[in-house]
């Protein structure tokens, strides 16, 4: 299984989710990103070990082809 599936997206529509979350998810999938939740086997094991790992990764490309993946992580509490 590759992260969040269309079935999961449908399930999100039936649950209460934060405003804009379902639209953001659909937009990411439409743009070709693969979403990997913290609980998925493909989530990088070293990243899972940090004190507060991101619950969801947006991935572009094939992680299995990377010897040393590189990530750019933005601020979780950005200010103006």
KOLTORPA-173751 format. One record per residue: residue number from 1; residue in three letters; x, y, z of N, C-alpha, C in turn. Coordinates in Angstrom, 1 decimal. Layout:
BEGIN
pos = NUM	code = Ala	nxx = X	nyy = Y	nzz = Z	caxx = X	cayy = Y	cazz = Z	cxx = X	cyy = Y	czz = Z;
...
! end
This chain:
BEGIN
pos = 1	code = Unk	nxx = 0.9	nyy = -1.2	nzz = 0.0	caxx = 0.0	cayy = 0.0	cazz = 0.0	cxx = 0.9	cyy = 1.2	czz = 0.0;
pos = 2	code = Unk	nxx = 0.5	nyy = 2.3	nzz = -0.7	caxx = 1.3	cayy = 3.5	cazz = -0.8	cxx = 0.7	cyy = 4.6	czz = -0.1;
pos = 3	code = Unk	nxx = 0.8	nyy = 4.7	nzz = 1.2	caxx = 0.3	cayy = 5.8	cazz = 1.9	cxx = -1.2	cyy = 6.0	czz = 1.9;
pos = 4	code = Unk	nxx = -1.7	nyy = 7.2	nzz = 1.8	caxx = -3.1	cayy = 7.5	cazz = 1.8	cxx = -3.7	cyy = 7.2	czz = 0.5;
pos = 5	code = Unk	nxx = -4.8	nyy = 6.4	nzz = 0.5	caxx = -5.5	cayy = 6.0	cazz = -0.7	cxx = -6.7	cyy = 6.8	czz = -1.0;
pos = 6	code = Unk	nxx = -7.3	nyy = 6.7	nzz = -2.2	caxx = -8.6	cayy = 7.4	cazz = -2.4	cxx = -9.7	cyy = 7.0	czz = -1.4;
pos = 7	code = Unk	nxx = -9.6	nyy = 5.7	nzz = -1.0	caxx = -10.6	cayy = 5.2	cazz = 0.0	cxx = -10.4	cyy = 6.0	czz = 1.3;
pos = 8	code = Unk	nxx = -9.2	nyy = 6.3	nzz = 1.7	caxx = -9.0	cayy = 7.1	cazz = 2.9	cxx = -9.5	cyy = 8.5	czz = 2.7;
pos = 9	code = Unk	nxx = -9.3	nyy = 9.1	nzz = 1.5	caxx = -9.8	cayy = 10.4	cazz = 1.2	cxx = -11.3	cyy = 10.4	czz = 1.4;
pos = 10	code = Unk	nxx = -12.0	nyy = 9.4	nzz = 0.9	caxx = -13.4	cayy = 9.3	cazz = 1.0	cxx = -13.8	cyy = 9.3	czz = 2.5;
pos = 11	code = Unk	nxx = -13.1	nyy = 8.5	nzz = 3.3	caxx = -13.4	cayy = 8.4	cazz = 4.7	cxx = -13.2	cyy = 9.7	czz = 5.4;
pos = 12	code = Unk	nxx = -12.3	nyy = 10.5	nzz = 5.0	caxx = -12.0	cayy = 11.8	cazz = 5.6	cxx = -13.3	cyy = 12.7	czz = 5.3;
pos = 13	code = Unk	nxx = -13.9	nyy = 12.6	nzz = 4.2	caxx = -15.1	cayy = 13.4	cazz = 3.9	cxx = -16.2	cyy = 13.1	czz = 4.8;
pos = 14	code = Unk	nxx = -16.3	nyy = 11.9	nzz = 5.4	caxx = -17.4	cayy = 11.5	cazz = 6.2	cxx = -17.1	cyy = 11.9	czz = 7.7;
pos = 15	code = Unk	nxx = -15.9	nyy = 12.3	nzz = 8.0	caxx = -15.5	cayy = 12.6	cazz = 9.4	cxx = -15.3	cyy = 14.1	czz = 9.5;
pos = 16	code = Unk	nxx = -15.3	nyy = 14.6	nzz = 10.7	caxx = -15.0	cayy = 16.1	cazz = 10.9	cxx = -13.5	cyy = 16.2	czz = 10.9;
pos = 17	code = Unk	nxx = -13.0	nyy = 17.0	nzz = 9.9	caxx = -11.6	cayy = 17.3	cazz = 9.8	cxx = -11.4	cyy = 18.8	czz = 9.8;
pos = 18	code = Unk	nxx = -10.2	nyy = 19.3	nzz = 10.2	caxx = -10.0	cayy = 20.7	cazz = 10.2	cxx = -10.3	cyy = 21.4	czz = 8.9;
pos = 19	code = Unk	nxx = -10.8	nyy = 22.6	nzz = 8.9	caxx = -11.1	cayy = 23.3	cazz = 7.7	cxx = -10.0	cyy = 23.3	czz = 6.7;
pos = 20	code = Unk	nxx = -10.3	nyy = 22.9	nzz = 5.5	caxx = -9.3	cayy = 22.9	cazz = 4.4	cxx = -8.4	cyy = 21.7	czz = 4.3;
pos = 21	code = Unk	nxx = -8.5	nyy = 20.8	nzz = 5.3	caxx = -7.6	cayy = 19.6	cazz = 5.3	cxx = -7.9	cyy = 18.7	czz = 4.2;
pos = 22	code = Unk	nxx = -9.2	nyy = 18.4	nzz = 4.0	caxx = -9.5	cayy = 17.5	cazz = 2.9	cxx = -9.1	cyy = 18.1	czz = 1.5;
pos = 23	code = Unk	nxx = -9.3	nyy = 19.4	nzz = 1.4	caxx = -9.0	cayy = 20.0	cazz = 0.1	cxx = -7.4	cyy = 20.0	czz = -0.1;
pos = 24	code = Unk	nxx = -6.7	nyy = 20.2	nzz = 1.0	caxx = -5.2	cayy = 20.1	cazz = 0.9	cxx = -4.8	cyy = 18.7	czz = 0.5;
pos = 25	code = Unk	nxx = -5.4	nyy = 17.7	nzz = 1.1	caxx = -5.1	cayy = 16.3	cazz = 0.8	cxx = -5.4	cyy = 16.0	czz = -0.7;
pos = 26	code = Unk	nxx = -6.5	nyy = 16.4	nzz = -1.1	caxx = -6.9	cayy = 16.1	cazz = -2.5	cxx = -6.0	cyy = 16.9	czz = -3.5;
pos = 27	code = Unk	nxx = -5.6	nyy = 18.1	nzz = -3.2	caxx = -4.7	cayy = 18.9	cazz = -4.0	cxx = -3.3	cyy = 18.2	czz = -4.1;
pos = 28	code = Unk	nxx = -2.8	nyy = 17.7	nzz = -3.0	caxx = -1.5	cayy = 17.0	cazz = -3.0	cxx = -1.6	cyy = 15.8	czz = -3.8;
pos = 29	code = Unk	nxx = -2.6	nyy = 15.0	nzz = -3.7	caxx = -2.8	cayy = 13.8	cazz = -4.5	cxx = -2.9	cyy = 14.1	czz = -6.0;
pos = 30	code = Unk	nxx = -3.6	nyy = 15.1	nzz = -6.3	caxx = -3.8	cayy = 15.6	cazz = -7.7	cxx = -2.5	cyy = 16.0	czz = -8.3;
pos = 31	code = Unk	nxx = -1.6	nyy = 16.6	nzz = -7.5	caxx = -0.3	cayy = 17.1	cazz = -8.0	cxx = 0.7	cyy = 15.9	czz = -8.0;
pos = 32	code = Unk	nxx = 0.3	nyy = 14.8	nzz = -7.6	caxx = 1.2	cayy = 13.6	cazz = -7.8	cxx = 2.1	cyy = 13.3	czz = -6.5;
pos = 33	code = Unk	nxx = 1.8	nyy = 14.0	nzz = -5.4	caxx = 2.5	cayy = 13.7	cazz = -4.2	cxx = 2.0	cyy = 12.4	czz = -3.6;
pos = 34	code = Unk	nxx = 2.9	nyy = 11.7	nzz = -3.0	caxx = 2.6	cayy = 10.5	cazz = -2.2	cxx = 2.6	cyy = 10.9	czz = -0.8;
pos = 35	code = Unk	nxx = 1.6	nyy = 10.6	nzz = 0.0	caxx = 1.5	cayy = 10.9	cazz = 1.4	cxx = 1.8	cyy = 9.7	czz = 2.2;
pos = 36	code = Unk	nxx = 2.7	nyy = 9.9	nzz = 3.2	caxx = 3.2	cayy = 8.7	cazz = 4.0	cxx = 2.9	cyy = 9.1	czz = 5.5;
pos = 37	code = Unk	nxx = 2.0	nyy = 8.5	nzz = 6.1	caxx = 1.7	cayy = 8.7	cazz = 7.5	cxx = 2.8	cyy = 8.1	czz = 8.4;
pos = 38	code = Unk	nxx = 3.0	nyy = 8.6	nzz = 9.6	caxx = 4.0	cayy = 8.1	cazz = 10.5	cxx = 3.9	cyy = 6.6	czz = 10.8;
pos = 39	code = Unk	nxx = 2.7	nyy = 6.0	nzz = 10.7	caxx = 2.5	cayy = 4.6	cazz = 10.9	cxx = 2.8	cyy = 3.7	czz = 9.7;
pos = 40	code = Unk	nxx = 3.1	nyy = 4.3	nzz = 8.6	caxx = 3.4	cayy = 3.5	cazz = 7.3	cxx = 4.8	cyy = 2.9	czz = 7.3;
pos = 41	code = Unk	nxx = 5.0	nyy = 1.8	nzz = 6.8	caxx = 6.3	cayy = 1.1	cazz = 6.7	cxx = 7.3	cyy = 1.9	czz = 5.9;
pos = 42	code = Unk	nxx = 6.9	nyy = 2.7	nzz = 5.0	caxx = 7.8	cayy = 3.5	cazz = 4.2	cxx = 8.3	cyy = 4.8	czz = 4.9;
pos = 43	code = Unk	nxx = 7.7	nyy = 5.1	nzz = 6.0	caxx = 8.1	cayy = 6.3	cazz = 6.8	cxx = 9.6	cyy = 6.1	czz = 7.2;
pos = 44	code = Unk	nxx = 10.5	nyy = 7.1	nzz = 7.0	caxx = 11.9	cayy = 6.9	cazz = 7.3	cxx = 12.1	cyy = 6.6	czz = 8.8;
pos = 45	code = Unk	nxx = 12.8	nyy = 5.5	nzz = 9.1	caxx = 12.9	cayy = 5.1	cazz = 10.5	cxx = 13.7	cyy = 6.1	czz = 11.4;
pos = 46	code = Unk	nxx = 14.7	nyy = 6.7	nzz = 10.8	caxx = 15.4	cayy = 7.7	cazz = 11.6	cxx = 14.5	cyy = 8.9	czz = 12.0;
pos = 47	code = Unk	nxx = 13.7	nyy = 9.3	nzz = 11.0	caxx = 12.8	cayy = 10.5	cazz = 11.3	cxx = 11.8	cyy = 10.1	czz = 12.3;
pos = 48	code = Unk	nxx = 11.3	nyy = 8.9	nzz = 12.3	caxx = 10.3	cayy = 8.4	cazz = 13.3	cxx = 10.9	cyy = 8.5	czz = 14.7;
pos = 49	code = Unk	nxx = 12.2	nyy = 8.5	nzz = 14.9	caxx = 12.8	cayy = 8.4	cazz = 16.2	cxx = 13.0	cyy = 9.8	czz = 16.8;
pos = 50	code = Unk	nxx = 12.8	nyy = 10.9	nzz = 16.1	caxx = 13.0	cayy = 12.2	cazz = 16.7	cxx = 11.9	cyy = 12.5	czz = 17.7;
pos = 51	code = Unk	nxx = 12.1	nyy = 13.5	nzz = 18.6	caxx = 11.0	cayy = 13.7	cazz = 19.6	cxx = 9.6	cyy = 14.0	czz = 19.1;
pos = 52	code = Unk	nxx = 9.5	nyy = 14.8	nzz = 18.1	caxx = 8.2	cayy = 15.1	cazz = 17.6	cxx = 8.1	cyy = 15.0	czz = 16.1;
pos = 53	code = Unk	nxx = 8.1	nyy = 13.8	nzz = 15.5	caxx = 8.1	cayy = 13.6	cazz = 14.1	cxx = 6.9	cyy = 14.1	czz = 13.4;
pos = 54	code = Unk	nxx = 7.0	nyy = 14.6	nzz = 12.2	caxx = 5.8	cayy = 15.0	cazz = 11.4	cxx = 4.9	cyy = 13.8	czz = 11.2;
pos = 55	code = Unk	nxx = 3.6	nyy = 14.0	nzz = 11.5	caxx = 2.7	cayy = 12.9	cazz = 11.3	cxx = 2.4	cyy = 12.4	czz = 9.9;
pos = 56	code = Unk	nxx = 2.8	nyy = 13.3	nzz = 8.9	caxx = 2.5	cayy = 13.0	cazz = 7.5	cxx = 3.6	cyy = 13.6	czz = 6.7;
pos = 57	code = Unk	nxx = 4.1	nyy = 12.8	nzz = 5.7	caxx = 5.2	cayy = 13.3	cazz = 4.8	cxx = 4.6	cyy = 13.4	czz = 3.4;
pos = 58	code = Unk	nxx = 4.9	nyy = 14.5	nzz = 2.7	caxx = 4.5	cayy = 14.6	cazz = 1.3	cxx = 5.8	cyy = 14.3	czz = 0.5;
pos = 59	code = Unk	nxx = 5.7	nyy = 13.2	nzz = -0.3	caxx = 6.8	cayy = 12.7	cazz = -1.0	cxx = 6.6	cyy = 12.9	czz = -2.5;
pos = 60	code = Unk	nxx = 7.7	nyy = 13.4	nzz = -3.2	caxx = 7.7	cayy = 13.4	cazz = -4.6	cxx = 8.9	cyy = 12.6	czz = -5.1;
pos = 61	code = Unk	nxx = 8.6	nyy = 11.6	nzz = -5.9	caxx = 9.7	cayy = 10.8	cazz = -6.4	cxx = 9.7	cyy = 9.4	czz = -5.7;
pos = 62	code = Unk	nxx = 10.7	nyy = 8.7	nzz = -6.0	caxx = 10.8	cayy = 7.3	cazz = -5.4	cxx = 11.8	cyy = 7.2	czz = -4.3;
pos = 63	code = Unk	nxx = 11.4	nyy = 7.1	nzz = -3.1	caxx = 12.3	cayy = 7.0	cazz = -2.0	cxx = 13.2	cyy = 5.8	czz = -2.0;
pos = 64	code = Unk	nxx = 12.8	nyy = 4.7	nzz = -2.7	caxx = 13.6	cayy = 3.5	cazz = -2.7	cxx = 14.8	cyy = 3.7	czz = -3.6;
pos = 65	code = Unk	nxx = 14.9	nyy = 4.7	nzz = -4.4	caxx = 16.0	cayy = 5.0	cazz = -5.3	cxx = 17.0	cyy = 5.9	czz = -4.6;
pos = 66	code = Unk	nxx = 16.7	nyy = 6.4	nzz = -3.5	caxx = 17.6	cayy = 7.4	cazz = -2.8	cxx = 18.5	cyy = 6.6	czz = -1.8;
pos = 67	code = Unk	nxx = 19.8	nyy = 6.8	nzz = -2.0	caxx = 20.7	cayy = 6.3	cazz = -1.0	cxx = 20.7	cyy = 7.1	czz = 0.3;
pos = 68	code = Unk	nxx = 20.6	nyy = 8.4	nzz = 0.1	caxx = 20.5	cayy = 9.4	cazz = 1.3	cxx = 19.4	cyy = 10.4	czz = 0.9;
pos = 69	code = Unk	nxx = 18.2	nyy = 10.1	nzz = 1.3	caxx = 17.1	cayy = 11.1	cazz = 1.0	cxx = 17.4	cyy = 12.5	czz = 1.6;
pos = 70	code = Unk	nxx = 17.0	nyy = 13.5	nzz = 1.0	caxx = 17.1	cayy = 14.9	cazz = 1.5	cxx = 15.7	cyy = 15.4	czz = 1.6;
pos = 71	code = Unk	nxx = 15.5	nyy = 16.1	nzz = 2.7	caxx = 14.2	cayy = 16.7	cazz = 3.0	cxx = 14.4	cyy = 18.2	czz = 3.4;
pos = 72	code = Unk	nxx = 13.4	nyy = 19.0	nzz = 3.0	caxx = 13.3	cayy = 20.4	cazz = 3.5	cxx = 12.1	cyy = 20.5	czz = 4.3;
pos = 73	code = Unk	nxx = 12.3	nyy = 20.8	nzz = 5.6	caxx = 11.2	cayy = 20.9	cazz = 6.5	cxx = 10.9	cyy = 22.3	czz = 6.9;
pos = 74	code = Unk	nxx = 9.7	nyy = 22.8	nzz = 6.7	caxx = 9.3	cayy = 24.2	cazz = 7.1	cxx = 8.9	cyy = 24.3	czz = 8.5;
pos = 75	code = Unk	nxx = 8.8	nyy = 25.5	nzz = 9.0	caxx = 8.4	cayy = 25.7	cazz = 10.4	cxx = 7.0	cyy = 25.3	czz = 10.6;
pos = 76	code = Unk	nxx = 6.7	nyy = 24.7	nzz = 11.7	caxx = 5.4	cayy = 24.2	cazz = 12.1	cxx = 4.5	cyy = 25.4	czz = 12.6;
pos = 77	code = Unk	nxx = 5.2	nyy = 26.4	nzz = 13.1	caxx = 4.5	cayy = 27.5	cazz = 13.7	cxx = 5.0	cyy = 28.8	czz = 13.1;
pos = 78	code = Unk	nxx = 4.8	nyy = 28.9	nzz = 11.8	caxx = 5.3	cayy = 30.1	cazz = 11.1	cxx = 4.6	cyy = 31.3	czz = 11.5;
pos = 79	code = Unk	nxx = 5.3	nyy = 32.4	nzz = 11.5	caxx = 4.8	cayy = 33.7	cazz = 11.8	cxx = 5.0	cyy = 34.6	czz = 10.6;
pos = 80	code = Unk	nxx = 4.3	nyy = 35.8	nzz = 10.5	caxx = 4.5	cayy = 36.7	cazz = 9.5	cxx = 6.0	cyy = 37.2	czz = 9.5;
! end
